[in-house]
């Protein structure tokens, strides 16, 4: 979901930047088209800024909701912090977003010397999103109960920068493929959990807890046992 939002935001920002550059430098798209004469220029630029801000809020809501859900969840039969390497990767992604927003703000600052009214709302929106990203990056560095991987009777869930949930409903097989745990569902749906998310010292406990929960679930529901391959049973 976040990837879709990021791609959509990137497309909108590319169009917006092209527009404000055209307005700032009085560029013409052709001999027949001059955007300087475009009506409602301020309103259009403000609309782009509001749209980017709303997309950012959607991403922020999903991020903080996942963090709060994981921190407040009490019914795990197994729970442990995600690995430091997984958090470091999340920090890299957060850092990339921060750098991108920093360059965008610098670009908007340069444009603002020529046409401040068309970029001032966007500058405000990006500043708010930037401060939130910086604060959340600090939380990633700090760690805590939000950044956990857990198993309950219904699913495996973990949070490193966004929520990942692997439900047991419809699950047919659990297999180990190189550095991924593959959860295979009906209609050949496959969801992959990177082993790197689990700390090395917790992998045996995670394996045993998952096997026990899946076996108990099959017994309780009087259903067929979920296939667990030998490679996963030997996970260390």
C-alpha positions as CSV (number, residue, x, y, z in Angstrom):
1,X,0.0,0.0,0.0
2,X,2.8,2.5,0.9
3,X,4.5,1.7,-2.4
4,X,1.4,2.7,-4.3
5,X,1.0,5.9,-2.3
6,X,4.7,6.7,-2.9
7,X,4.5,6.2,-6.6
8,X,1.3,8.2,-6.9
9,X,2.9,11.0,-4.8
10,X,6.0,11.0,-7.0
11,X,3.9,11.4,-10.1
12,X,1.9,14.3,-8.6
13,X,5.1,16.0,-7.4
14,X,6.7,15.6,-10.8
15,X,3.7,17.3,-12.5
16,X,3.7,20.0,-9.8
17,X,7.4,20.8,-10.1
18,X,7.1,21.0,-13.9
19,X,4.2,23.4,-13.4
20,X,5.9,25.7,-11.0
21,X,9.1,25.8,-13.0
22,X,7.1,26.7,-16.1
23,X,5.3,29.5,-14.1
24,X,8.5,30.7,-12.4
25,X,10.6,30.9,-15.6
26,X,7.7,31.9,-17.9
27,X,8.3,28.9,-20.1
28,X,5.9,28.0,-23.0
29,X,4.9,24.5,-23.8
30,X,4.5,25.6,-27.4
31,X,3.8,28.7,-29.5
32,X,0.2,28.2,-28.8
33,X,0.3,27.3,-25.0
34,X,1.6,29.7,-22.3
35,X,0.8,28.6,-18.8
36,X,1.4,32.1,-17.5
37,X,-2.1,32.9,-18.8
38,X,-3.6,29.8,-17.0
39,X,-6.5,30.9,-14.7
40,X,-6.6,29.9,-11.0
41,X,-2.8,29.2,-10.9
42,X,-2.6,29.7,-7.1
43,X,-5.7,27.5,-6.5
44,X,-4.2,24.7,-8.8
45,X,-0.8,24.8,-7.0
46,X,-2.6,24.8,-3.6
47,X,-4.6,21.8,-4.8
48,X,-1.5,19.9,-5.6
49,X,-0.1,20.7,-2.1
50,X,-3.2,19.6,-0.4
51,X,-3.3,16.3,-2.3
52,X,0.3,15.6,-1.4
53,X,-0.4,16.4,2.2
54,X,-3.5,14.1,2.3
55,X,-1.5,11.3,0.8
56,X,1.2,11.9,3.4
57,X,-1.4,11.8,6.2
58,X,-2.7,8.5,4.9
59,X,0.8,7.0,5.0
60,X,1.3,8.5,8.5
61,X,-2.0,7.1,9.8
62,X,-1.2,3.6,8.6
63,X,2.3,3.9,10.1
64,X,1.2,5.1,13.6
65,X,-1.8,2.9,13.7
66,X,0.4,-0.2,13.1
67,X,2.8,1.0,15.7
68,X,0.0,1.5,18.3
69,X,-1.7,-1.8,17.5
70,X,1.6,-3.7,17.9
71,X,2.5,-1.9,21.1
72,X,-1.0,-2.4,22.7
73,X,-1.5,-6.0,21.7
74,X,-1.5,-8.4,24.7
75,X,-2.6,-11.8,23.4
76,X,0.6,-13.0,21.7
77,X,1.7,-16.6,22.7
78,X,5.1,-15.6,21.4
79,X,6.5,-12.1,21.0
80,X,10.0,-10.7,20.6
81,X,11.6,-7.5,19.2
82,X,12.4,-7.5,15.5
83,X,16.0,-7.7,14.6
84,X,18.3,-4.7,14.6
85,X,19.1,-5.3,10.9
86,X,15.4,-5.1,10.0
87,X,15.1,-1.8,11.9
88,X,18.3,-0.5,10.2
89,X,16.7,-1.3,6.8
90,X,13.6,0.6,7.8
91,X,15.8,3.5,8.9
92,X,17.4,3.5,5.4
93,X,14.0,3.8,3.8
94,X,13.0,6.6,6.2
95,X,16.3,8.3,5.6
96,X,15.8,8.1,1.8
97,X,12.4,9.8,2.3
98,X,13.9,12.5,4.5
99,X,16.7,13.2,1.9
100,X,14.1,13.4,-0.9
101,X,12.0,15.9,1.0
102,X,15.1,17.9,1.9
103,X,16.0,18.2,-1.8
104,X,12.4,19.0,-2.6
105,X,12.4,21.8,0.0
106,X,15.6,23.2,-1.4
107,X,14.2,23.2,-4.9
108,X,11.0,24.9,-3.7
109,X,13.1,27.5,-1.8
110,X,14.9,28.4,-5.0
111,X,11.6,28.7,-6.9
112,X,10.1,30.8,-4.1
113,X,12.6,33.6,-4.9
114,X,10.7,33.9,-8.2
115,X,7.2,33.0,-7.4
116,X,6.6,32.5,-3.6
117,X,2.8,32.3,-3.8
118,X,2.8,29.1,-5.9
119,X,5.1,27.2,-3.6
120,X,4.3,28.4,-0.1
121,X,1.5,25.9,0.7
122,X,3.6,23.0,-0.7
123,X,6.6,24.1,1.5
124,X,4.4,24.1,4.5
125,X,3.0,20.6,3.7
126,X,6.4,19.1,3.0
127,X,7.9,20.6,6.3
128,X,5.1,19.0,8.3
129,X,5.7,15.6,6.6
130,X,9.5,16.0,7.1
131,X,9.2,16.7,10.8
132,X,7.0,13.6,11.2
133,X,9.5,11.4,9.3
134,X,12.4,12.7,11.5
135,X,10.4,11.9,14.7
136,X,9.5,8.5,13.5
137,X,13.1,7.8,12.5
138,X,14.1,8.6,16.1
139,X,11.5,6.0,17.3
140,X,13.0,3.4,15.0
141,X,16.4,4.1,16.5
142,X,15.0,3.8,20.0
143,X,13.1,0.6,19.3
144,X,10.5,-0.5,21.8
145,X,7.3,-2.6,22.0
146,X,5.9,-1.3,18.7
147,X,8.8,-3.0,16.8
148,X,8.0,-6.6,17.6
149,X,7.1,-9.8,15.8
150,X,4.5,-11.9,17.5
151,X,2.3,-15.0,17.1
152,X,-1.2,-15.4,18.3
153,X,-3.9,-18.0,17.6
154,X,-4.9,-16.3,14.3
155,X,-1.8,-14.8,12.7
156,X,1.8,-13.9,12.7
157,X,2.4,-10.1,12.8
158,X,5.3,-7.8,12.9
159,X,6.0,-4.1,12.6
160,X,9.2,-2.5,11.5
161,X,7.9,0.5,9.7
162,X,4.6,-0.8,8.5
163,X,2.4,-3.6,9.7
164,X,2.8,-7.0,8.2
165,X,0.1,-9.7,9.0
166,X,0.1,-13.4,8.0
167,X,-3.3,-14.8,8.8
168,X,-3.8,-18.5,9.4
169,X,-7.2,-18.6,7.7
170,X,-6.8,-20.4,4.4
171,X,-3.2,-21.3,5.1
172,X,-2.1,-24.6,3.4
173,X,1.7,-24.7,3.8
174,X,4.6,-23.2,5.6
175,X,7.9,-23.6,3.8
176,X,11.4,-22.2,4.0
177,X,12.8,-20.8,0.8
178,X,16.4,-19.5,1.3
179,X,16.0,-16.4,3.5
180,X,12.2,-16.3,3.4
181,X,9.4,-18.1,5.2
182,X,6.7,-18.7,2.6
183,X,3.1,-18.8,3.8
184,X,1.1,-20.5,1.0
185,X,-2.7,-20.1,0.9
186,X,-5.5,-21.3,-1.2
187,X,-5.5,-20.3,-4.9
188,X,-1.7,-20.2,-4.8
189,X,-1.4,-17.0,-2.8
190,X,2.1,-16.7,-1.3
191,X,3.2,-14.3,1.4
192,X,6.8,-14.1,2.3
193,X,8.3,-13.3,5.8
194,X,12.0,-12.4,5.7
195,X,13.9,-14.5,8.2
196,X,16.1,-11.5,8.8
197,X,13.2,-9.9,10.7
198,X,13.6,-12.5,13.5
199,X,16.7,-12.2,15.7
200,X,19.0,-15.2,15.5
201,X,18.6,-16.1,19.1
202,X,14.8,-16.1,18.8
203,X,14.4,-18.2,15.6
204,X,14.2,-21.6,17.3
205,X,11.6,-20.3,19.8
206,X,9.7,-18.6,16.9
207,X,9.7,-21.9,14.9
208,X,8.4,-24.0,17.8
209,X,5.7,-21.5,18.8
210,X,4.4,-21.3,15.2
211,X,4.4,-25.1,14.8
212,X,2.5,-25.5,18.1
213,X,0.0,-22.9,17.3
214,X,-0.7,-24.3,13.8
215,X,-1.1,-27.8,15.2
216,X,-3.4,-26.7,18.0
217,X,-5.4,-24.7,15.5
218,X,-5.9,-27.7,13.2
219,X,-6.9,-29.9,16.2
220,X,-9.3,-27.3,17.6
221,X,-11.0,-26.8,14.2
222,X,-10.9,-30.5,13.4
223,X,-9.3,-29.7,10.1
224,X,-6.4,-31.1,8.1
225,X,-2.9,-30.4,9.5
226,X,-1.1,-27.5,7.8
227,X,1.9,-28.8,5.9
228,X,5.2,-27.6,7.4
229,X,8.3,-28.6,5.4
230,X,11.5,-30.1,6.9
231,X,13.6,-27.0,6.1
232,X,11.4,-24.8,8.4
233,X,11.3,-27.5,11.1
234,X,15.1,-27.2,11.2
235,X,15.2,-23.4,11.2
236,X,17.9,-22.2,13.6
